[in-house]
Amino acid sequence: MKTIAIIGGGVTGVTTAYALAKRGFAVTVLERHRYAAMETSYANGGQLSASNAEVWNHRSTIGKALQWLLRGDAPLLVHLHPTWHKLSWFAEFIGAMPHYHDNTIALARMAVGARAHLFQWAAEEGIEFDLQQRGILHLHRDREEFDHAVTVSKLLARAGVPRRAVTPDEMRAIEPALQGDYYGGHYTESDSSGDIHKFTTGLAQAAQRHGAQLRYNQQVVQLRAGSGGVDVTVLQGDGADTSRYDAVVICAGAASRDLAAQLGDNVNVYPVKGYSVTLQLDDAASRAAAPNVSLVDDTVKLVCSRLGADRLRVAGTAEFHGQNRDIRADRIAPLTAWVQQNFPDISTRNITPWAGLRPMMPDLMPRVGPGKAPGVFYNTGHGHLGWTLSAATAESVASAIAAGHDAPQTPAAAPLEQVKAQPSA
């Protein structure tokens, strides 16, 4: 039986472990934290959103970034301190702008394929994760923003994601709790929302039932690939321990770049920090005033999801500041202010702030597939769509390993080729 090490116990690592364990492989997940899903898969926006598959490589993104450059509370904040990693990432980001249309369609197709797998796994394994299948409503505050969304909707339609334009009156019929003034919106009935941490924890337990080993407090410090397999070295107390596996799948989020470099691969993941607040809906008035439909405010780049009866998650913003994980008050304040503006009857007295590092490739396409060395695979770099895409990329990697496909592919071509093979739903 082929032994597989998976580096990382977030949603991509756990879905990969599950897909491989179901195929009969001897899977070991190595996670540096005490539990699964304790970093970027802990408190994201909670959306399973094919409708949010638009890549960021658009001239409007550059324009907004320049406008917001000196605003500490800006939705997109780039710290001016230069590093080679940041500069090289932005150079590749600009270089990928001609592929904006193709990559948006590819991501949306991948999201559609992922949805079928994710729902099937949750049903088979009895995973409860506050799933709300009420669609996602995008909010637009002016004509220019609405017109851009119309163009995006045409790309999504080519990928099998129907999204319809709605008037302000229709928006309030879809979500009666919504207040504020909007020009219009777009509604994707097939999208959904839920708690990523609950889902990932439940699937990790399911993977264990199928034979996977989940080893926590495992800090991977060295990888070495050779003809006989892949040696993985982890810290053990004051020393280190090395084990050999037939193959390794790197699902290490923002840490993937450094691990890939040890194996001779360039995986230019940048850690783009996002923030969230989780509001406890402690009183009846707050629960009644909170939305049930998941929302995206395209102007300020915030998302909102109801998690069960008594929680509301609001998340967003993008901050380019390297591996910095600090939770800044001026970045959290716009999230609570947005709730107060749009849902004034919700109490913001009891909130939990959080920040996580999205692992983002310059072209917004995840790095999925084999590396240069035999037995090395990647499933990382999912950016703002980690949960949305994870089941599809996990199936893609597991299928490639099962078929013995470890011939190298280029980072840019691999995800697109694998997307075409994904089933649609």
Stockholm file with secondary structure:
# STOCKHOLM 1.0

chainA/1-425         MKTIAIIGGGVTGVTTAYALAKRGFAVTVLERHRYAAMETSYANGGQLSASNAEVWNHRSTIGKALQWLLRGDAPLLVHLHPTWHKLSWFAEFIGAMPHYHDNTIALARMAVGARAHLFQWAAEEGIEFDLQQRGILHLHRDREEFDHAVTVSKLLARAGVPRRAVTPDEMRAIEPALQGDYYGGHYTESDSSGDIHKFTTGLAQAAQRHGAQLRYNQQVVQLRAGSGGVDVTVLQGDGADTSRYDAVVICAGAASRDLAAQLGDNVNVYPVKGYSVTLQLDDAASRAAAPNVSLVDDTVKLVCSRLGADRLRVAGTAEFHGQNRDIRADRIAPLTAWVQQNFPDISTRNITPWAGLRPMMPDLMPRVGPGKAPGVFYNTGHGHLGWTLSAATAESVASAIAAGHDAPQTPAAAPLEQVKAQPSA
#=GR chainA/1-425 SS CCEEEEECCSHHHHHHHHHHHHTTCEEEEECSSSSSSCSTTSSCCCEECGGGCCCSCSHHHHHHHHHTTTCTTCSEEECCCCCHHHHHHHHHHHHTGGGHHHHHHHHHHHHHHHHHHHHHHHHHHTCCCCCBCSCEEEEECSHHHHHHHHHHHHHHHHTTCCCEEECHHHHHHHCTTCCSCCSEEEEETTCEECCHHHHHHHHHHHHHHTTCEEECSCCEEEEEEETTEEEEEEEETTEEEEEEESEEEECCGGGHHHHHHHTTCCCCCEEEEEEEEEEECCSHHHHHHSCSSEEEETTTTEEEEEETTTEEEEEEEEEECTTCCCCCHHHHHHHHHHHHHHCTTSCCSSEEEEEEEEEECTTSCCEEEECSSTTEEEEECBGGGHHHHHHHHHHHHHHHHHTTCCCCCCTTHHHHHHHHTSCCC
#=GC SS_cons         CCEEEEECCSHHHHHHHHHHHHTTCEEEEECSSSSSSCSTTSSCCCEECGGGCCCSCSHHHHHHHHHTTTCTTCSEEECCCCCHHHHHHHHHHHHTGGGHHHHHHHHHHHHHHHHHHHHHHHHHHTCCCCCBCSCEEEEECSHHHHHHHHHHHHHHHHTTCCCEEECHHHHHHHCTTCCSCCSEEEEETTCEECCHHHHHHHHHHHHHHTTCEEECSCCEEEEEEETTEEEEEEEETTEEEEEEESEEEECCGGGHHHHHHHTTCCCCCEEEEEEEEEEECCSHHHHHHSCSSEEEETTTTEEEEEETTTEEEEEEEEEECTTCCCCCHHHHHHHHHHHHHHCTTSCCSSEEEEEEEEEECTTSCCEEEECSSTTEEEEECBGGGHHHHHHHHHHHHHHHHHTTCCCCCCTTHHHHHHHHTSCCC
//
